Amino acid sequence: MSKIYSVCTALIFLLFQACGSHETTSQKFIIAFSQCTGNDAWRETMLDEMKRELSFSPNIEFIYRDAQGDNEKQTQQIKELLDHGIDLLIVSPNEAEPLTHIVDSVFQKNIPVVVTDRKTSSGLYNAYVGADNHAIGKLAGQFILHTLDGEGSIGIVTGLKGTSASIERKKGLMEVLDSAKTVRIGLEIHGNWERQTSYKLAKGEIDRIKRQDIIIAFNDQMAFGVKDALQEIGENKKRVIGIDALPGEGNGLEAIVHGNLFASLLYPTGGTEAIRTAMAILQLKPYKRDNLLGTLVIDQDNAGLMLLQSNKIQQQQHDIDKRQELINTQNKIYKGQKTTLNILVTSLVLAVVFGGISIIVIRSNWKKNKHLKKQNEEILSQQQQIVEMNQQIRDASEAQSKFFTNVSHEFKTPLTLILAPMEELEKEKNLSGEGKEQITRIKRNAKKLQHLITDLIDIHRMDKAKIKLQAAPLQIDIFIQQILGNFKPLSQKKRVSLSYVSKTPLKEIWIDEYLMEQALSNLLSNAFKFTPNGGKIEVVIEENTFGDYVLLRILDNGSGISIVDMDHIFDSFYQGEQHLNGSGIGLAYVKEIVELHHGQVTVSSKKDVGTSFTLRLPTGHLHLTDEEKRNTSGGTPVHYKDRDTDILSLEDFEEDEVSFHSSRSATILIVDDHQGIRSFLKDILSKEYNIVFAKNYKEAFSKVEKNYPDLIISDIMLPDGNGMELLKTIKNTPQFHQVPVMLLSALDTDESKIEGMRLLADAYLTKPFHVDHLKAVINNLLTSRKQFKNHYPRVLGDIENSEDKPQTTQDKRFIQNLSMIVEERMNEKTLSVEDIANALGISRVQLYRKTKSLLNSSVNDYLLQQRLTKAKHLLLEGLHVNEVADKVGFSSSAYFTASFKKVFGTTPTAFRKEILKR
């Protein structure tokens, strides 16, 4: 018996030792979750999902912090969590920019970071979990178009200004509505994500809200606020759409079933996915960096089913929680029994009894855990079924993408029929020099268009994984030097210092030579575009601390990138404030190429200081699959299609010179930041007119003051301003308001044309234009003032005839100063010739001689003409005759009426009535 007792005691002791050993070898982790705010149902649901998933990982310590919508508080909480020794941080930033620095510091300390719901600005994190707000906006737009049958008026209730969720949802919504052009935005208010704020704003705009066919709010809480305001006035049938569709009492899903909301878009919280991604990172398992969650529209058609599924899931979760409580209870019993066994280890009978109980408890716990896991898999399967319901929307997106690619391919046929004949024409020996120059211009711009189309097709191929990486080992120094050699003529032309610095002993890297050349050439072309003459561009290559990545930087000291553009610089078709003439695909193409190499591209910039693009590429070849490696014994790879490297032409940086034709010719100021347009206009107009050029708003106004042109031709999209602003400035400046202004722009919209006419543009032509049409409009504008004299022969005739006389710059400046003084002091009834002469700093006799010589008119006649011209404009603005007479300096309304009738042949009152009839 003693032997049996001894054996049982030894076995029990070994069992306890084994159990203790198992517990100690199970690695413990600390996961911290920093939430921007936890006071709404959506974020409470996210936290519940995290806790539910963590219930399957007892070795995880979970720390939760709520910043209550305060950036500084969230930053301080994250610092405190770092002191706590956390193993991984999950963070939902309150705002992107203020939280970027602290999140970056966590990442740089080699602590894994999972960002959920909202991203940081720098992109320095291990993984992102959240819904695609842009896709949600587009889906909402498609649902609204379908509900309204493509026509109607809607109201928008956006979230907090500046938040990425509100911006991206509105962007996606507007893309769909703008494409339809039949649904208009009748109202937009900012609800700040809060029900009470939306209620107050909606109450103040209740009349406008009643006129809308549909109200779309960017979350369900704001939708409830709008609905509250409508219900107060007895309006219960207005269709209100929200975003979230949370289950539970008082949330969006229940509101749809009860008819309080017309519909809502599912916005998954991603709590479960965030914890799973965190566990994969901690356990060194594969994981996705960007985890975009699916969405769908929930309305009366499917809300009942969704509510049933939600209730079923909640019931199952309730059962899981009860079973988990039972497991915890059993675990406590087990621990107590184990303690009792340790105390009563000397008693064999008790040891056997408690050992048996322990075995039974362990088996029971194992079976229950297995059952819970099976139930959890069933829940996930149901969630997957919900996501699959969105497949039809993805199919529609695929069809749209396919159409876009087909259209891009269709462009290539007419381009071929342009380029091939051009090449044949170039061979003709009897072409004039001007003809050869025009053919070269056509060929160069057709090539540029061909490059853009090729980039579009390549980007689409990358999206669909049709372009396969063909990487091979390459001598990195030789490769970069060859690319820089292509830019040497351009650097010499612009006097830009172009250098290459290698800070690594690494000589070989696995890359796709063709694709990486496209990426680097694109970045260098951008650097040259925005680096001034005499600037500096540097290419630097170095390794990171661990030697597993090589960092390739392109630095310049150019104009820099604004903070607004930084978040979207790699988005397809995005054009920042300095890239108005670009296509918006170059940097998106670079990003696709780098990511195809399993790398990352980032940008840092400071306005008016410079920009740095960094390509982070893996070293070695272990990250590449066999399909991504090129068989080096197979010779040169055959890539998609050969094309010229897209390097800027030297013509893009040619400096314009003033083109002088004759002192009797009119002077035209051309304002356009595109060198090709300026060069072409110079070629077609320089044989008849004097031409002056400006590239931007500031330079344009400076040359107006210096040259006093007879006509201004301006583009609307300028680097440092807007052609409309230049037009407004010209027309509101007394000494220049009579100069005709023609807008020549690629903007062919009714809104742009109406805005130009409202700002008193004399003509509006769109690109592309017919040369004969352009010349005819220019001729009409320059001769219109001569024709005008037929209506007012006595005063204006002599002055208009003076335009036929050659005038020096000093003469033009004199007329400009005279006009400005008369305009500023026109309301002075006692304004005399002596006053004007004193203001100009000359004698009365000199003033009379200059006026007679240049304008063929006396000073008093010129003053009268200016007053009456100003009076006509004031009459058309609706001022009374007495008010007009006082504003233009007449001593009485009777004298004003008599003078007006004497010059124009009609009274001021009759003149206004006649104009209004027309």
Protein Blocks (a to p, Z undefined) as FASTA:
>chain_A
ZZmmmmmmmmmmmmmmmmmmmmmmmccdddddddfbfcbfklmmmmmmmmmmmmmmmkbc
cddddekhpaklmmmmmmmmmmnopabdcdddfbfklmmmmmmmmmmnopacddehiacf
kopafbdcdddfklmmmmmmmmmmmmnnopacdddddddehiaklmmmmmmmmmmmmmno
paccfbdcdekhpaklmmmmmmmmmmmmmmpmbdcdfbfklmmmmmmmmmmnopakbccd
dehjpgcehiaklmmmnopafbdcdddeklmmmmmmmmmmmnopacdfbdcdddddddfk
lmmmmmmmmmmmmmmmmmmmmmmmmmmmmmmmmmmmmmmmmmmmmpmklmmmmmmmmmmm
mmmmmmmmmmmmmmmmmmmmmmmmmmmmmmmmmmmmmmmmmmmmmmmmmmmmmmmmmmmm
mmmmmmpmkbcfklmmmmmmmmmmmmmmmmmmmmmmmmmmmmnopaccddddddfklmmm
mmmmmmmmmmmmnopacddddfbfbfbdcddfklmmmmmmmmmmmmmmmpcehiacdddd
dddfkopaccdddddfbebpafklmmmmmgghiacfklmmbnolmmmmmmmmmmmnopac
dddddehkbccddddddehjllpcfklpccfknopaddfbdcddddddfklmcccddddf
bfkbccdddddfbfklmmmmmmmmmmmbccdddfbfklmmmmmmmnopabdcddfbdfkl
cfklmmmmmmmpmklmmpccddddfblcfklmmmmmmnopabdcdddddfklmmmmmmmm
mmmmmmmmmmmmmlmmmmmmmmmpccdfklmmmmmmmmmmmmmmmmpmkbcfklmmmmno
pafklmmmmmmmmnopafklmmmmmmmmmmmmmmmnopafklmmmmnopabfklmmmmmm
mmnopafklmmmmmmmZZ
